[in-house]
Amino acid sequence: RLPRILTDQELTSFFRVIEDAPLFHKIMLKLLFYTGLRVSELVNIKISDIDIKNNKIFINQGKGAKDRYVLFPESFRLVLEAYLTNLNGRQFLFESTRGTKYTPRRIQQLVSGYRKHAEIGSDTNRRLGPHILRHQFLTYLTRKGLTDAQIQLISGYSTKKSLEVYQHLSLKDVEIRGKIILRRSGSGQA
């Protein structure tokens, strides 16, 4: 089964809503999108895992007990750096007011709440969980022409076969956009 991804409009709506969210929610959700992290990897990021100068985060024992680095955009560095300066005495990047790290379930609840606020999926059974941001990111990389080896390294997938889903999603997107362009150009063929 192909995972669902958001339309450009839905993605814009979602990020428009989180612009008004508390800063740590905004950072958390953008980090999921910008890096393609799994939620279980996100909640385990320690402050010491972040290399702010080189725009990378060490993922210690990700899925399959694999270590890797993920990169975040240069444009995100200042925001993340400012956030880090206010985390006195914390071990994890995202901790509750009780000093415990966030759970995957809590992040799922946050994403669901912002999805509802952005009115995504309110008229369908479309689910928007944190993992869809990973699919969104990896599909984006496929569209941009990164090689399987590059995407495998970024995503932490153990085999290239796992990447086929993103190639199909990208191909499907090309087909849909192509049909729209053909209709607009008046050829009438789809």
N, C-alpha and C positions, 0 to 999 in steps of 0.2 A: 504493500500500500504506500502510495505517495503521501507524505505529510502535507498538511495544508500550510500555506504561507499567507501572509496578509497582502492585500492589494496595496499599492502605493498610497492610496487615499486612507486606508485603514491604519497603515503604519504612521502616516503623518498625523492622523487624529490621535493615535495612542501617545505619540511623543509630544503633541501639543498639550495633552492633559497632564503628562508627568512634569511639564515645565513648571506647574504650580504646586507640585508635590514637595514634601520636605526634602532637603538636599540629599540626605543619605538614600532615600528611595530613588531619586533621580540618578544618582551615581550608580546605585546597584543595578537598575534596569538598563541604563546605557552601557554599563560594563558587560552585562550579559549580551547585549546586541553587538557591541564593538569587538568583542573577543570570541564569541561563539562558545563560551563556557557552558558546561552543564551546571545545573543548580547545585548539585552536590559538591562540585569543585568550587563554586563561588563562595559557599558558606564556610569552606575550610581555608580560605585565603587568610594567611597571617600577615600582619603589617610588615614583618621581616621578609616576606616573599616578594614585596614590591620593589622593583628597581625603577624609581621615578625618573632618573636621569636618562635611562635607556628605553623608556616606555615599554617595559615588559614586566610580566608577573610570572613567578615560578609556581607551577601547579605541582604540588607534592602529592604523589600517589593518586593521580586521577583514576578514571575508570580503567580497570584492568591492571591496577597498581603501577601505572606508568607515570613517570615524571616528564614534564615538558614546560616550555615557556610559551606564553601567549603575549601578543603585542597589543598595545592600545594606541589609538591615534595621537599624534603630537598635539592636536587641538584639544584633547581631553586632559592633557598633563596638568595644566594649571589648576583645573577644577579638582582633580584628584589630589594634587599636592596640597591645596588649601584644606581639603577635607582631612587629610592625614595629619596636619598640624594640630588639629583639635581632638585627637584621639589619645590623649594622655593616659598612659598606663594600660591601654587595651592590648590584647593579644591578637584578636581577629579583626579583620577589616570591617565587618558588620556585626555589631553586638547589640543586644537589647539593653534597655535601661537597667536591667538586673545584672548585666555583665556576662550574659551567656551569648554564645554565637547564635545567629539566626538559624532557623531550621529550613529545610527545603519546603516544608508545608507552609510556613509563614510567608515565604516568597511567593508561593503559588497563590495564596490568599491575596497578597498585594497586587499581583498581576491581574487576578480576576476582578478585583475592585476597580482598578484603573481601566480595565477593558470595559466594564459596565459603564463607567463614567464617560468613556470615549464613545459609547454606544456601538461597540463592535460586537456583533453576534447576538444582539438583543432580539433581532427578528429571525434568527436561524439557530440551529444547534451548534454553530461554530464555536469551538473552544479556543481560548487563548491562554495558554499556560506559559510559563517561563521557557519551556523547551522550544516553543515556536520561534523565539528570538534567535536561538541557535540555528534552526533551519533557515531562517531569514538571512542570517549572516553568511552561512555556507553557500546558500543559493546565490547570494550577491557575489561572493568570490568566484563562483563558477561562471557567472555572467561576465565577470571582468576578465576572464581568460586565464586565471591561475591554473597551473598544472595540477594533476591529481596528487603528485608527490608533495607539492607545496600545501595543498588543502589538507592532505593527510597529516602532515606535520603540525599544522595549525589546529586542526580539529581533535587530534589525539585518537583518530580511528586506527585500528590495528591493521585493516586491510583496505586496499583500493576499492574492493567490491562494495564496501559500505558507502562509497562516494557516488555510486551510480544513481541513487535517488536524487541527488542534487543536479546531476546532468539532466535527468528526466524533468525535474521541476523547471530548470532553465529552458529546456527545449519546449516545454509546454507553454512557458511564458512567451517565447519567441513566436510560437504558432498563434497564440491569442492576439498578441500585438500585431502580428502580420495580417491577420484577418481584419482587425480594426483599421489598419492602414489601407488595406485593399478596399474596404467598404467606403472609407473617406475619399479615396482617390476616384471612386465611381466605377471601378472595374466590375463590381458586383460579383466577382468570383471569390470564393473562400475555400 
